[in-house]
Amino acid sequence: MRKSKARRNRKGRPDDSESARFNGANSTYDNEVGGTDDARSEVSSVVSGCSDHTSDRSIENNAADEDGESTVDIDNRDAEVKEAIEGLLEKSAKHRQDCLKIIMKHFLKSDMSDVLETHKDTLSSALEKCIRKGKSEEQCLAAVLVAIVGIQIGSVEGGEEMFRNFKSVLLPIIMDKSANVNARAKCCEALGLYCFVAASEISELVECMSKLESIFQNSYFKGDGTVPVVSPGVCNLHNSALLAWGLLLSVCNWSSASELVRSSFSQLPALLQSADVDLRITAGETIALFYEILYNEDELEMASSTLEEEKLCECLKSLATDSNKHRAKKDRRQQRSSFRDILKTVEDGVTPDERIKFGKEVLELYSWTRKRQYEAFRSILGTGLNFHLKSNDLLRDVFELGPPIPDDLHSKGSSSHFERHLHNQAVFKARTKVRGKLRDKRTAFRS
């Protein structure tokens, strides 16, 4: 949902009355750092010093725009995209697929807001037709493009109405058991991401989560307590549905999240027994996300009353040290790495801490909330993610990166190694202080 200026409560999670909710991670860290005068002053002094050095550097003007494209290139690109949009109305399925690929190529690496303003109705109706009547490959391409359009359109007027139109097309495919499983999986991803970006009503979010859960709950234990046997394609569908469900969980307000704790949290450990490594890891990360929410809301006792924590920890430890030879070596390595982080969150409340560098900037993934959101955008955008992180207002708003930095400053206004070292020292010191306070708080709470 795209309400970039909506008010947010103290913990970064929207109030029940608020509809906007994607503004980055639900992070106590951000709030603490924002209120730490020492850390802020240290960082500010370093940044000020860096700006003093860079302000004297001259920046040459050229005929290209901020992304290095000339006016002629932009005109040719826009003309090609408009022609491809018209091509989606052709009868040939092969031609429509080629047009979808052309549109997707440009939407991944360029800002197409001008084209969307004039052709969004034509593109929207064409994509709806491709999903309703196309074959599996065409449906997959169209579903991914729907999500990319949602990322591009952001808060452009009419974006919310487009979401509702696409939702009415995606949901029937998702729920249709006779439809191709790969197409259903892509529709799950598209629905989750577009709902995250554009939905403004909590009722719409809850509706989408309910439909998605009805998909992956088929991997829960059967009535006799055994693990259901499903094909690899169906496992992929269940995994996509759970990933989309977790993405929407990351922006639920507390009243909705607490209901999900009571209704769904206790069922998720069953997915840890799945034969599919991706579904096991996604289930574990979703459990960790639940724990993160409970930690942030000081409601950890809900976990103890909802599931058997000792049994869960034993299962997580087993998966974190799994050495079964019947699993592929790559799968074992990936699983052990993921479940070590998951176990730390469940036992000690420690969240992941990753740094993603793009251009001259760094994106910090310091929570399961932010990691789930990053992975959702990466899954859809692929190689186009770096471009959108640098220039897309929506993504920069979600990850709290601030206004886009001009491309010439990225290349010519870089600070020295020593300046970056001082800046990193200040940030590390502030982060260490905050995490020390959080650990003390968690220790006192658990005791």
Secondary structure, DSSP 4 states (H G I P E B T S, - for coil): ---TT----TTSSPPTT-----SS---HHHHHHHT-HHHHHHHHHHHHHHHHHHTTS-----SS-TTS--HHHHHHHHHHHHHHHHHTTSS-HHHHHHHHHHHHHHHHHS--HHHHHHHHHHHHHHHHHHHHHS-HHHHHHHHHHHHHHHHHHTT-TTHHHHHHHHHHHHHHHHH-TTS-HHHHHHHHHHHHHHHHHH---HHHHHHHHHHHHHHHGGGS--TTSPPPP--HHHHHHHHHHHHHHHHHHTT--HHHHHHHHHHTGGGGGGGGG-S-HHHHHHHHHHHHHHHHHHHHTT-THHHHHHS-HHHHHHHHHHHHT---TTS-HHHHHHHHHHHHHHHHHHHH-PPP-EEEEETTEEEEE-SHHHHHHHHHHHHHHGGGHHHHHHH-HHHHHHTT--SPPPHHHHHH-PPPHHHHHHHHHHHHHHHHHHHHHHHHHHHHHH-
